[in-house]
């Protein structure tokens, strides 16, 4: 058996993991949006913490969505190439 080729069962696990990353990124973006809307009602240190957390959630959320979609596309592309052989 070729060492570089994943068993049939591991392919869907990898794709499912990437989908979960993308969904987690979407969830972080919704949290960032809700926190952004609540910034105007907060005061003092709480407002500063909410601004920092909103920016952090935004960056991590976009990163997770991008990673999940790009890696998933590469997996599909690689699987398609293997099917052609």
C-alpha positions as CSV (number, residue, x, y, z in Angstrom):
1,X,0.0,0.0,0.0
2,X,1.3,3.5,-0.9
3,X,2.4,5.4,2.3
4,X,1.4,8.8,0.9
5,X,-2.2,7.8,0.1
6,X,-4.7,8.1,2.9
7,X,-7.1,5.3,3.5
8,X,-10.6,5.8,2.3
9,X,-11.9,6.4,5.8
10,X,-9.6,9.3,6.5
11,X,-10.6,11.4,3.5
12,X,-14.0,12.4,4.8
13,X,-12.6,13.0,8.3
14,X,-10.2,15.6,6.9
15,X,-12.9,17.3,4.9
16,X,-15.3,17.3,7.9
17,X,-12.5,18.9,10.1
18,X,-12.0,21.6,7.5
19,X,-15.8,22.3,7.4
20,X,-15.8,22.6,11.2
21,X,-13.0,25.1,11.0
22,X,-15.0,27.2,8.5
23,X,-18.1,27.0,10.6
24,X,-16.1,28.0,13.7
25,X,-14.8,31.0,11.8
26,X,-18.3,32.0,10.8
27,X,-19.4,31.8,14.5
28,X,-16.5,34.0,15.5
29,X,-17.5,36.5,12.9
30,X,-21.1,36.6,14.3
31,X,-19.7,37.1,17.8
32,X,-17.5,39.9,16.5
33,X,-20.5,41.6,14.9
34,X,-22.6,41.3,18.1
35,X,-19.7,42.7,20.2
36,X,-19.2,45.5,17.7
37,X,-22.9,46.5,18.1
38,X,-22.6,46.5,21.9
39,X,-19.4,48.6,22.1
40,X,-21.4,51.9,22.2
41,X,-23.3,50.8,25.3
42,X,-20.1,49.9,27.2
43,X,-17.8,52.3,29.1
44,X,-14.2,52.4,30.3
45,X,-12.1,49.3,30.4
46,X,-15.0,47.2,29.3
47,X,-15.2,49.2,26.0
48,X,-11.4,48.7,25.4
49,X,-11.7,44.9,26.0
50,X,-14.6,44.7,23.7
51,X,-12.8,46.5,20.9
52,X,-9.7,44.3,21.3
53,X,-11.9,41.1,21.4
54,X,-13.9,42.2,18.4
55,X,-10.7,42.8,16.3
56,X,-9.3,39.5,17.5
57,X,-12.5,37.5,16.7
58,X,-12.7,39.2,13.3
59,X,-9.1,38.3,12.4
60,X,-9.3,34.7,13.7
61,X,-12.7,34.2,12.1
62,X,-11.7,35.3,8.7
63,X,-8.5,33.2,9.0
64,X,-10.5,30.1,9.9
65,X,-12.9,30.5,7.1
66,X,-10.1,31.2,4.6
67,X,-8.1,28.2,5.8
68,X,-11.1,25.9,5.7
69,X,-12.2,26.9,2.2
70,X,-8.7,26.9,0.7
71,X,-7.6,23.6,2.2
72,X,-11.0,22.0,1.3
73,X,-10.6,23.2,-2.3
74,X,-7.1,21.7,-2.4
75,X,-8.3,18.4,-1.1
76,X,-11.1,18.2,-3.6
77,X,-8.7,19.2,-6.4
78,X,-6.2,16.5,-5.3
79,X,-8.9,13.9,-5.0
80,X,-10.1,14.7,-8.5
81,X,-6.5,14.3,-9.9
82,X,-6.2,10.9,-8.2
83,X,-9.6,9.8,-9.7
84,X,-8.3,10.7,-13.2
85,X,-5.3,8.4,-12.8
